[in-house]
Amino acid sequence: MTFQMEELERLADQLRRKTIRGNRREIAVTCCLFVPVNDELVEGVYVSSDKIIARMLLVSDPIMAFREHIPHVPRREDRICVYRARHADDDGGVVAHGCVVTSPSAADARHPNNPHPDTYPRVCRLRDVDVYLKEPVRVQPYYDALDFFGQHPEARLNPGLRFFGHTHEITEHDFMLLTRRPGVH
């Protein structure tokens, strides 16, 4: 019986690592998510997205907090890139990325690094987090290269809503472009 369980776990691990052919590029079975973070109004005071991101990611136990209803729920081993929405002194950009360790859970809502547990009651833990707040990766120069805009041409008409407005799945190629990974053009 133990052998069967070990074999099933091995096969499940292989499936998670396996890639399938997409329209233009290889798409990993483990998905990549684009997660926007905006400035927040807290008790009448605006808190910058930089402070929110730093509180969640620049710590020994990094997390990402989500609203109750997430269009695409992160799973273990998924990768996320964090987009800082338009900021006072720039147009925003991707400022961090990491790997999901636990799926979002209400059990972790009161995690000390969750800036707004009532607004963001689902928390997932992350690992291998890289934060580059001072050197954001601008998205607009990559519009023509991003698979997302090839798959959703209508999104070009209002990218603020379609691309930047919510958590959504992106291809491995887009993830690599937006997190400045070498070897992707």
N, C-alpha and C positions, 0 to 999 in steps of 0.2 A: 504494500500500500504506500509506503514512504517513497519508493522508487517512482510510482506514478505521479505523486505530487511534485517531486523534484523535476520530473520530465515536463509536467505541465507548466511549472514555473519557468523552466528553461525556454520552452516554446513561447510562452507569453513574453519573456524578455526579448527573444529574437523578433517577435512581431512588433514590439515597441520600437526596436531599432531599425527595422526594415523600412525601406522607402518605396513609394509607389510613384508611377509616372503621372505627372499633371499635364496640363495643356501645353505649357511652354517650358516648364522647369520641373525638377524633381521636388516633390512636396513630402516632407517628413511625416510619418504617422504621428509622432509626437508633434503637437501643433505649437505654433508661435502666436502670441497674442500682443496686440497693440493696446496699451492701457493709458488713456489720457488722465492727467492730474491738473486740476484748475485751482486758481486762488479760491479761498473759501471765506465766506462771511460768518464769523463766529462772535456771537454776542455783540453785534454791531461793529465789529472790527474786522478788516480784511487780513487774512493770514496768507502769505505768499505761498505759491506752489513749491518754491524752493525749500521753505521751512517744513512743509508737509512731507516732501520727498526726503529731506535730510532726516527728519524724525523717524520715518519708516525704514529707510535704507542704509543710512550711515551709522549703523549700530551693530553690536555683536550678534544680535538675533533679528536679522532683517525680515520685514513683513511687507505685504501689500494688502490694503483694506479695500473692500468692495461694498457697493450698495446691496440691498436685499435681493434684487432681481438683476442678474448679470446675463447679458445676451449670450456670452460664451464663457462658461465656467471653466477656470483653469484646473487642470488635473496634474497629478504628480508627474514630474519630469517635463512638463510643458515649459517653454521659455517665454518670458515676457520682455517687451521693451516698453519703457516708460516715457511717455511724451509729456513734456511740460508745456501746457497751453500758453498762448500769447502772454508774454510777460511785459512788465512796465518798460523795460529797456531793450526788448528784442521781440522777434516774431515767434518765439518758442522753438521747440525741437525735441528730439529724443535725447534724454539726459541720463538714462540708466538702462541696464538690462540684467537679468538674472534667471535662475532656474527654480521652478516651483517644487517645494519639498512636500507640502501638504495641500490638499484641496481646500478652498475657502470653507470655513467653519464658523458657526455662531458661538461655539465653545471658546474660541479665542478672541471674541469681540472686545473683551476688556483688556486685551494685551496692552501693556504700558506704552507701546509705541504707536498705538492706533490713535490718531489725533481726534477723531470724532466717532466713538463707538456707537452712538445712536444713529448717526447718518450712515456709517459704514459698518454694519453689524457682521460682516463676513470677512474673516482674515485668513490669509494663507502665509505660510512661512516660506522663505526663499534661501537659496544658497548661491554661491559663485556670483555675487552681485558686483557689478562694476558701475560706478556713478561718475558722471562727467558734467556736472552742473555748469561749469564755467566754459565748456566747449560743446554746446548742444549740436546735434546733427540736424541741420535744417532739412525739412521734408520736401519743400517745393522744388528745389533743384533736381530731385529724383522722380518727379511726376512721370516723365516719359519712360523711366527705367523700372518703375514699380509694377509688379504683376497686378496689384490691386486695381490700378486704374485701367489696365488692359482688360481685366475681368468685369469691371464696373465702370464703363466709360461715362455713364451719367453722373458719376461721383465728381467728375471734373467741374460740373456746373455749380456744385455746392460742396466742395471738399470739407468745409468746416463742419457740416452736419454728417456727411457720409463717412469720411475718413477719420476726422479728429474728434467727433462727437461722442463716441462710446467705445467700450472694449470690444474688439473684434479680432477674428483670426486673420493672420497674414501668412504668406508663403515663407519658406526657409530663405529664399532669395531676397525677399523684401526685408526680412529680419536681419540678414547679413548686411544689406545696404544701410539700413537705418541704425545699425549698431557699429558701423565702421569696421566691419570684419574684412580682412585682406582677401584678395582673390575674387571679389565680386565687382562687376561693372554694370 
